[in-house]
Amino acid sequence: MSAPESDAKTRTELEAAAFRRLVGHLRERTDVQNIDLMNLAGFCRNCLSRWYREEAATQGITIADPDAREIVYGMPYKEWQAKYQKDASADQKAGFDKANAAH
């Protein structure tokens, strides 16, 4: 079943709402480490913030990397790291190396 026909404005609004929900979900799930996201999905919060920054650049908008990360993390990245980031386990590192060797 395909999505109902909609105009470009409605589609953009729906996509923006879905993006905000994804960001909100990632902000709530501080227990999920970026390396886990990378190992399972091939992207993490940093990727999302980079995509945001890159898309802004296509519109002629310059967003510094720390500012883009704060949009996704909901706080400065260094603060998030200090509060929530854990050292990666040997298994997490091995999974990351295996996933990236395929690229």
C-alpha positions as CSV (number, residue, x, y, z in Angstrom):
1,M,0.0,0.0,0.0
2,S,1.5,3.4,-0.9
3,A,1.2,6.6,1.0
4,P,-1.7,8.8,0.1
5,E,-1.1,11.5,-2.5
6,S,-0.1,14.7,-1.0
7,D,1.3,18.0,-2.0
8,A,5.0,18.8,-1.5
9,K,4.3,21.0,1.5
10,T,2.4,18.3,3.3
11,R,5.0,15.7,2.5
12,T,7.8,18.0,3.8
13,E,5.7,18.6,7.0
14,L,5.3,14.9,7.5
15,E,9.0,14.2,6.9
16,A,10.0,17.0,9.3
17,A,7.6,15.6,12.0
18,A,9.1,12.1,11.6
19,F,12.6,13.6,11.8
20,R,11.7,15.4,15.1
21,R,10.3,12.2,16.5
22,L,13.5,10.3,15.6
23,V,15.6,12.9,17.2
24,G,13.4,12.9,20.3
25,H,13.6,9.2,20.5
26,L,17.4,9.2,20.2
27,R,17.5,11.9,22.9
28,E,15.4,9.7,25.3
29,R,17.4,6.5,24.5
30,T,20.7,7.6,26.0
31,D,21.3,4.0,26.9
32,V,21.7,3.2,23.2
33,Q,25.3,4.0,22.4
34,N,26.4,5.3,19.0
35,I,28.5,2.3,18.3
36,D,25.4,0.1,18.8
37,L,23.5,2.2,16.3
38,M,26.5,2.0,13.8
39,N,26.8,-1.8,14.3
40,L,23.1,-2.4,13.8
41,A,21.9,0.3,11.4
42,G,25.1,1.8,9.8
43,F,24.4,5.3,11.2
44,C,24.5,7.1,14.5
45,R,23.6,10.4,16.1
46,N,26.8,11.9,14.6
47,C,25.8,10.8,11.1
48,L,22.4,12.3,11.6
49,S,23.8,15.6,12.7
50,R,26.3,15.6,9.7
51,W,23.4,14.9,7.3
52,Y,21.5,17.8,8.8
53,R,24.5,20.1,8.4
54,E,25.2,18.9,4.8
55,E,21.5,19.5,3.8
56,A,21.6,23.0,5.3
57,A,24.7,23.7,3.2
58,T,22.8,22.8,0.1
59,Q,20.4,25.6,1.0
60,G,23.3,28.0,1.6
61,I,23.0,27.8,5.4
62,T,26.2,27.2,7.3
63,I,25.9,25.3,10.5
64,A,29.0,24.5,12.5
65,D,29.4,20.8,13.4
66,P,29.0,21.4,17.2
67,D,25.8,23.3,16.5
68,A,24.4,20.5,14.3
69,R,25.3,17.9,17.0
70,E,23.5,19.9,19.6
71,I,20.4,19.9,17.5
72,V,20.5,16.1,17.5
73,Y,21.8,15.5,21.0
74,G,19.7,18.2,22.7
75,M,22.9,19.4,24.5
76,P,26.5,20.1,23.6
77,Y,28.1,16.9,22.3
78,K,30.9,17.0,25.0
79,E,28.2,17.2,27.7
80,W,26.4,14.2,26.2
81,Q,29.6,12.2,26.0
82,A,30.4,13.0,29.7
83,K,26.9,12.0,30.9
84,Y,26.1,9.0,28.7
85,Q,28.9,7.7,26.5
86,K,30.5,4.5,27.8
87,D,33.7,2.8,26.7
88,A,33.0,0.4,23.8
89,S,33.3,-3.2,24.7
90,A,35.6,-5.6,22.8
91,D,32.5,-7.1,21.1
92,Q,31.2,-3.7,20.1
93,K,34.6,-2.7,18.6
94,A,34.8,-6.0,16.8
95,G,31.3,-5.6,15.4
96,F,32.2,-2.1,14.2
97,D,35.4,-3.3,12.6
98,K,33.5,-6.1,10.8
99,A,30.8,-3.8,9.6
100,N,33.2,-1.2,8.3
101,A,35.5,-3.8,6.6
102,A,32.5,-4.6,4.3
103,H,32.6,-1.0,3.0
